Amino acid sequence: MSVGLAWENDPHAPADASASQWRGVVDRIAADVQAGLLPPGAWLKQIDLERRYNCNRGAVRRALDELVTRRLAQHLPNQGYRVFELAPGQIADLTELRAILEAAVADRIYDRADEAALARLVGLASRFEAAVQNGTLLEQHAANMEFHLAMIELCPNLELAQALRDTRSRLPSALITQWQTRGWIDQSVRDHAAMLQALRSRDRTVLRTVVMGHLQRSRPTSRP
């Protein structure tokens, strides 16, 4: 029996735990894990998640099962769920995989980088810069993620784009390490501007170089 069917047949599952609700909870938990608000090894208690995300038990249970599938959480029988804790070797492997996927996506986004897409990216880059000047670390992180996810959306290969999103979500966020260093954040603002200029110029070589440099600086195993 699948996880979904098991949940649907659960007499304790609330009837209003719709797919949109539990998927929204998945996205919010995943974002908090990636931001470091739910650190590796942290226990994901269902009652705490219900309160934190203002949702019902059925949505939390479905969300936790999905997070296990995505390898963002792990289920320990008779103990509960906790945030997946990567071994150093796994972090290195995922970082290498992310670099491969980032380069592949960067080579494929030009055809869909029209004026409307560029205008949206300019707005998101400006939002990030404003957050750098006046926002909190969490606001900076959220704005940075929004910019990069919008870049990924331009990739016409949907499977490749999803693979990159999934890989990014599994890696520890720079919020815990580099993001408290002003020089690193200011460089991120410049990197975003350089990416946009490369897209306007349709210069694949420059865009790949900027993206790879940006990724190198944001690796969770390094500090500036």
Residue pairs with C-beta under 8 A, 6 or more apart in sequence:
1 9
3 62
3 65
3 69
4 62
7 13
7 58
7 61
7 62
7 65
10 58
10 61
12 57
12 58
13 57
13 58
13 61
14 56
14 57
14 58
14 59
16 56
17 55
17 56
17 57
17 58
17 59
17 62
21 55
21 56
21 59
22 55
22 58
22 59
22 60
22 62
22 63
22 66
23 63
23 66
25 49
25 53
25 55
25 59
25 60
25 62
25 63
26 63
26 66
26 67
26 70
28 53
29 38
29 44
29 49
29 53
29 63
29 67
29 72
29 73
30 67
30 70
30 72
30 169
31 142
31 145
32 38
33 72
33 73
33 83
33 169
34 145
34 168
34 169
34 171
34 172
34 173
35 138
35 141
35 142
35 173
35 175
36 172
36 173
36 175
36 176
37 138
38 44
38 83
39 83
39 176
40 83
40 84
40 85
40 86
40 172
41 82
41 83
41 85
42 82
42 83
43 80
43 81
43 82
44 64
44 67
44 73
44 80
44 81
44 82
44 83
45 80
46 57
46 60
46 61
46 64
46 80
46 81
49 55
49 60
49 63
49 64
50 56
50 57
50 60
53 60
64 73
64 75
64 81
67 73
67 81
68 74
68 75
68 81
70 166
70 169
70 170
71 84
71 170
72 83
72 84
72 169
72 170
73 81
73 82
73 83
73 84
74 81
74 82
74 84
74 85
75 81
76 82
84 170
86 94
86 170
86 171
86 172
88 221
91 171
91 172
91 220
91 221
92 221
94 167
94 170
94 171
95 171
95 219
95 220
95 221
97 167
98 164
98 167
98 168
98 171
98 215
99 212
99 215
101 160
101 163
101 164
101 167
102 164
102 211
102 212
102 215
103 208
103 211
103 212
104 160
105 151
105 152
105 155
105 160
105 161
105 164
106 204
106 207
106 208
106 211
107 204
107 208
108 155
108 156
108 157
108 160
109 151
109 154
109 155
109 199
110 199
110 202
110 204
111 156
112 154
112 155
112 156
113 154
113 199
113 202
117 150
117 154
118 196
118 199
118 200
120 150
121 147
121 150
121 151
121 196
121 199
122 196
124 143
124 146
124 147
124 150
125 147
125 189
125 192
125 193
125 196
127 143
127 146
127 147
128 140
128 143
128 144
128 146
128 147
128 188
128 189
128 192
129 189
129 192
130 143
131 139
131 140
131 142
131 143
132 140
132 185
132 186
132 188
132 189
135 143
137 175
137 179
137 180
138 175
140 179
140 185
141 173
141 175
141 179
144 188
147 192
148 168
149 165
151 195
152 161
152 164
152 165
153 161
155 161
155 164
171 220
172 220
173 179
173 220
174 184
174 218
174 220
176 220
177 220
177 222
177 223
178 184
178 185
178 217
178 218
178 222
178 223
178 224
179 185
181 223
181 224
183 224
184 217
184 224
187 217
188 214
188 217
188 218
191 210
191 213
191 214
194 206
194 210
195 207
195 210
195 211
195 214
197 206
198 204
198 206
198 207
198 210
199 207
216 222
217 224
